Amino acid sequence: MRIPALILSLCFLTISSAYPDEKPNFILLIADDISFDDLGCYGSLDARTPHIDALAKEGLRFTNAFLTSSSCSPSRASIITGRYPHNNGAASELHRPIPWHLPSVTGILRDNGYHTALAGKDHMTWGSAPEGESAPTEPFDQKYSPKVKGNSGGHGNWLQALADCPDDKPFFLWLAALDAHRAWDGDREWDEGLFGPKYDPAQLTLPPAFVDTPETRKDFADYLLEVTRFDYFVGEVVSALKENGQFENTYLFVVADNGRPFPRAKTRLIDDGMKTYFIATGPAIATPGATSHSLISVIDIAPTVAELAGLETPETFQGRSLSPVYEDPFAEIRPFAFSEHNWHDYEAHGRSVRDGRWLYIKNFRPALALQGPADSVGSPTFQDLLAASESSEPLPPIQADIFLTPRPETELYDTAADPRQILNLSGNADYERIESKLSTVLDQWMKKTADSVPDEVSKDGFDRQTGKKIFKTRDDYQRPPAGADRKAETVNHEGL
């Protein structure tokens, strides 16, 4: 039975005009360990991500979006609190809790009538409130198991979480994949009917930091399987939203928590570790399908959600709302983006600042190599690199960088001319003005946000060549986090 076009138009007009009077919904779709350039719409030559690519054409695709930490739980804690890692206290380091007194954006939404749920990987914990103190509202009304039979990727309950949202409340869903965190399980759970054919390792284009061996090619192919599986379930959520009429009133954010779990990516302050794909959709986006080169940080998500929900932004949020960029893709909301490298399996302390083109890094532990996290160190890709480094032939600079000791105390890169950050321009007289400016900005940010460089930071918890554990308890390696001496967890200044 055909419905006249005029009636259809009137129906859509009625639905559309109702949205301004409704609270919008929000969904954060977050992957685990996927680099920004491993999606088709960000230039990957091999990865199949048709659903995310299609979604980018319906919203905004950001090309200058950055994480505050390329480390799983610190990155997620930063997103949900809208704060820099060191301002989240111990949570700046892997597997440590967020201070009890800090509110989450989802808890604030709950206080204002929202239903909130998490399905998939959590990896966020809060400290306990002292006796007699009341903690802010907990982040989620409901949590769903990350794994279901036949699906260990963290997305098995995404559609159930969406279906369970009450009809009389707006919602925020934190949908978190375990893809593409090691150890890979996409290969044994692969369904060609859903995801398409497996990748042929021999046909892949390897990142230049990798040694070209059959083992490394298989390792990278298994990673791309999980990238594609994540993409499929993003598509399932978008399809469900459209089928039930909720897509037009829902804001989506598609991001990662850190770079791919390979050498010279995850945990690093360079783009392969800290840059993220960032795709946003929603009713306030004025130019669907546009690309924005505006500089943004993931701590901007929390204040954006608060503003779009019509709520007052709490003083603890250190980010800035993306709303101006939603209205105009050329709008600028921040002059700089800051990132941190704190303990993640190994002793480390580094800070960086970006202005959209130039990247400046300070290494406060220059005597130590930046070989990547333990799961990467134990991988075939790292072991192949290690074997190559011990041969008589010198490695190319991008590969030798993984084992470099001592490291330079400062690094400066022109990310436009040097997208892989290979040529360090720090100390070059031709770039002295740029370096001096960014160094001053970084120092001021550290001072205003109560950051600090401890005399002793958390120690190596894993062997640097095998990735195997070398400690028995956390007391063996954990030390007070950066900023603890300055009570950074109580400081709300954004640093600009």
Secondary structure, 3 states (H helix, E strand, C coil): CCCCHHHHHHHHHHHHHHHHHCCCEEEEEEECCCCHHHCHHHCCCCCCCHHHHHHHCCCEEECCEECCECCHHHHHHHHHHCCCHHHHHHHHCCCCCECCCCCCHHHHHHHCCCEEEEEECCCCCECCCCCCCCCCCCCCCEEECCCECCECCCCCCHHHHHHCCCCCCCEEEEEECCCCCCCCCCCCCCCHHHHCCCCCHHHCCCCCCCCCCHHHHHHHHHHHHHHHHHHHHHHHHHHHHHHCCCHHHEEEEEEECCCCCCCCCCCCCCHHHHECCEEEECCCCCCCCEEECCCEEHHHHHHHHHHHCCCCCCCCCCCCCCHHHHHCCCCCCCCCEEEEECCCCCCCCEEEEECCCEEEEEECCCCCCCCCCHHHHCCHHHHHHHHHHCCCCCCCHHHHHHHCCCCCCEEEEECCCCCCCCCCCCCCHHHHHHHHHHHHHHHHHHHHCCCCCCCCCCCCCECCCCCCECCCCHHHCCCCCCCHHHCHHHCCCCCC
